[in-house]
Amino acid sequence: MLLYKCPRLYLRALCEGQEAPPAHPMPHVSHSQFNWKLFWQFLRPHLLLLGAAIVLALGAALVNVQIPLLLGQLVEVVAKYTRDHVGSFVSESRNLSTHLLLLYGIQGLLTFGYLVLLSHIGERMAVDMRRALFSSLLRQDIAFFDAKRTGQLVSRLTTDVQEFKSSFKLVISQGLRSCTQVAGCLVSLSLLSPRLTLLLLIATPTLMGVGTLMGSGLRKLSRLCQEQVARATGVADEALGNVRTVRAFAMEQREEERYRAELECCRLKAEELGRGIALFQGLSNIAFNCMVLGTLFVGGSLVAGQQLTGGDLMSFLVASQTVQRSMANLSVLFGQVVRGLSAGTRVFEYMALSPCIPLSGGHSLPREQLHGSVTFQDVSFSYPCRPGFEVLKDFTLMLPPGKIVALVGQSGGGKTTVASLLERFYDPTAGMVTLDGHDLRTLDPSWLRGQVIGFISQEPVLFGTTIMENIRFGKLEASDEEVYAAAREANAHEFICSFPDGYDTIVGERGTTLSGGQKQRLAIARALIKQPTVLILDEATSALDSESEQVVQEALNRASAGRTVLVIAHRLSTVRAAHCIVVMANGRVCEAGTHEKLLRKGGLYAELIRRQALDAPLSSAPPPETLRDPQDRWPRT
Ligand SMILES: Nc1ncnc2c1ncn2[C@@H]1O[C@H](COP(=O)(O)OP(=O)(O)OP(=O)(O)O)[C@@H](O)[C@H]1O
């Protein structure tokens, strides 16, 4: 297991002759506890400001603790004046009133200060967390995304981080303040009347214990609730992202119903959580009111017994109110903290995941020594999310340098899977894929994908930016001239120049403002700009009409020259000129050879050709001379 997580250990295991570990288990997402270690990493840079905020919050709370005592003294002055009618009430009370006004002012300033600081810290932390989570998600294995919905992941980046940030700010502002006030007031109260304070001290821990028990249940509910919200977001995201397909099948109603059903589940779960929180708050209110009533009752009897003055009782009452308000705040805060901790757990959960296939690491080969010879040696493979289902079984294939090899065969036979293994989106369960004799697992994946392999799929995905930036996606440091050259090579320059904005044309989300053929040619330019040694064409022309296909095919032919090319095709007419055609069935190679050789053999390929009724219109140019003699270089079947 450890070997998976660390490619270096894996390599050492190979060197020491240990058996290669079975391929990538599904990255494990544990429903773990809140990750305090990660939280600390985000908090650490802000410790100084946080310390300042805490000091200000504590200051505000301590100022607040003094207010009941001064109010009690003011009441004493009122009582004295009412009783004795001696002197001026205004002059007697001036000092106390000024003192109180000053405290109110200081409290306001301190509150302003710590709230500004907390807002600053909260926003910075949220940005850091989103960046770290996004970066971690981008690094996860492709297998991770097979098992996840985009909506769920996006929700972690948005809602969960937001929820966590709000809770964090509330805990420091309200929570810290309420706790300090409760503590400060309890000290004041114990000075005024130890007996009354004892009453409060007995009741408080009992209530806290009950609260903790209820809290763990609420936390579970909150987690379920947020997961359901993420599911609903996923449904909306999918429907909106595929709105053309939804419209084409007139499935708006169905999508609305799916979303409504998910929302209904959200509502039920949220209401259950709401009821739980309401019950918790209701019970705590009753308990705290009873506490105040009890305090008044016992305090009143102490005043009657002249063990307490009227002013002291007033101070006691105001301080008890502060304690009560703070406790109520804490109970409201509790729900938020429960939600915040769940949200934080979910955010840190994905952040702590380490991919089985790292983005980089291992060695790269100098370009001048790179030949582009690829082999699949006895490769077996199951997708991690379907472990019992072997897609490739002892699959062996050789792509000689500079040659074109076509993979054909039944749908679902594993052709795209072969391409995915070559790109190292997954690692084989058994056997190995090599480039120039090097196991792909020993090579740097970022070098492999960024510089060696170019991939062009059936449905090219473009980004909603300019044509220039889309082509440059293949090589960020490419000059304008390199972009133009790649576009020319891909037969795209002409149509790009015909647009009023030329290379600065915005292509719309996923390239919706372009035709299929235009998108495909941009994808070819994007793949060619990095001058890949190995090119994978996964049914690159199958979605195009015959006119576009011709232009795109021409570009592909040009792009294929001198490169090792793996062509995956359904339409057999497009691969007749390949140096070798490999027929796949049930995850195995069952035939291989040139078009003519396979036709003569009269096996599966000939049968496929017959089915596609391509015997007659075989009109494209005959394969180059070099193709006529495949000899025994081709894969064993
Ligand atoms: N991400 C995935 N997770 C699990 N199973 C998958 C995944 N992708 C493909 N498969 C399964 O692997 C098998 C081979 O799929 P693959 O896409 O490689 O076939 P293919 O030959 O390219 O098919 P087609 O010609 O229809 O594109 C299929 O049974 C498919 O259901």
The ligand as an SDF file (V2000), in Angstrom:
LIG
                    3D

 31 33  0  0  0  0  0  0  0  0999 V2000
  -13.5910    5.1820  -16.5260 N   0  0  0  0  0  0  0  0  0  0  0  0
  -14.0450    3.9320  -16.5890 C   0  0  0  0  0  0  0  0  0  0  0  0
  -14.3830    3.2860  -15.4670 N   0  0  0  0  0  0  0  0  0  0  0  0
  -14.8380    2.0080  -15.5090 C   0  0  0  0  0  0  0  0  0  0  0  0
  -14.9740    1.3040  -16.6450 N   0  0  0  0  0  0  0  0  0  0  0  0
  -14.6650    1.9150  -17.8010 C   0  0  0  0  0  0  0  0  0  0  0  0
  -14.1930    3.2550  -17.8480 C   0  0  0  0  0  0  0  0  0  0  0  0
  -13.9660    3.5940  -19.1300 N   0  0  0  0  0  0  0  0  0  0  0  0
  -14.2880    2.5120  -19.8550 C   0  0  0  0  0  0  0  0  0  0  0  0
  -14.7040    1.5040  -19.0730 N   0  0  0  0  0  0  0  0  0  0  0  0
  -15.1010    0.1480  -19.4810 C   0  0  0  0  0  0  0  0  0  0  0  0
  -13.9820   -0.4310  -20.0810 O   0  0  0  0  0  0  0  0  0  0  0  0
  -14.3500   -1.1730  -21.2210 C   0  0  0  0  0  0  0  0  0  0  0  0
  -13.5190   -0.7030  -22.4140 C   0  0  0  0  0  0  0  0  0  0  0  0
  -13.8580    0.6350  -22.6830 O   0  0  0  0  0  0  0  0  0  0  0  0
  -13.0960    1.4730  -23.8050 P   0  0  0  0  0  0  0  0  0  0  0  0
  -13.6450    2.8430  -23.7750 O   0  0  0  0  0  0  0  0  0  0  0  0
  -11.6500    1.3050  -23.6260 O   0  0  0  0  0  0  0  0  0  0  0  0
  -13.5630    0.6990  -25.0970 O   0  0  0  0  0  0  0  0  0  0  0  0
  -13.4150    1.1380  -26.6260 P   0  0  0  0  0  0  0  0  0  0  0  0
  -12.9160   -0.0690  -27.3460 O   0  0  0  0  0  0  0  0  0  0  0  0
  -12.6310    2.3840  -26.7590 O   0  0  0  0  0  0  0  0  0  0  0  0
  -14.9290    1.4100  -26.9780 O   0  0  0  0  0  0  0  0  0  0  0  0
  -15.5220    2.3670  -28.0960 P   0  0  0  0  0  0  0  0  0  0  0  0
  -15.0020    1.8600  -29.3980 O   0  0  0  0  0  0  0  0  0  0  0  0
  -16.9700    2.1790  -27.9580 O   0  0  0  0  0  0  0  0  0  0  0  0
  -15.0630    3.7510  -27.7790 O   0  0  0  0  0  0  0  0  0  0  0  0
  -15.8240   -0.9840  -21.4070 C   0  0  0  0  0  0  0  0  0  0  0  0
  -16.4770   -2.1220  -20.9300 O   0  0  0  0  0  0  0  0  0  0  0  0
  -16.1810    0.1950  -20.5350 C   0  0  0  0  0  0  0  0  0  0  0  0
  -17.4420    0.0510  -19.9570 O   0  0  0  0  0  0  0  0  0  0  0  0
  1  2  1  0
  2  3  1  0
  2  7  2  0
  3  4  2  0
  4  5  1  0
  5  6  2  0
  6  7  1  0
  6 10  1  0
  7  8  1  0
  8  9  2  0
  9 10  1  0
 10 11  1  0
 11 12  1  0
 11 30  1  0
 12 13  1  0
 13 14  1  0
 13 28  1  0
 14 15  1  0
 15 16  1  0
 16 17  2  0
 16 18  1  0
 16 19  1  0
 19 20  1  0
 20 21  2  0
 20 22  1  0
 20 23  1  0
 23 24  1  0
 24 25  2  0
 24 26  1  0
 24 27  1  0
 28 29  1  0
 28 30  1  0
 30 31  1  0
M  END
$$$$
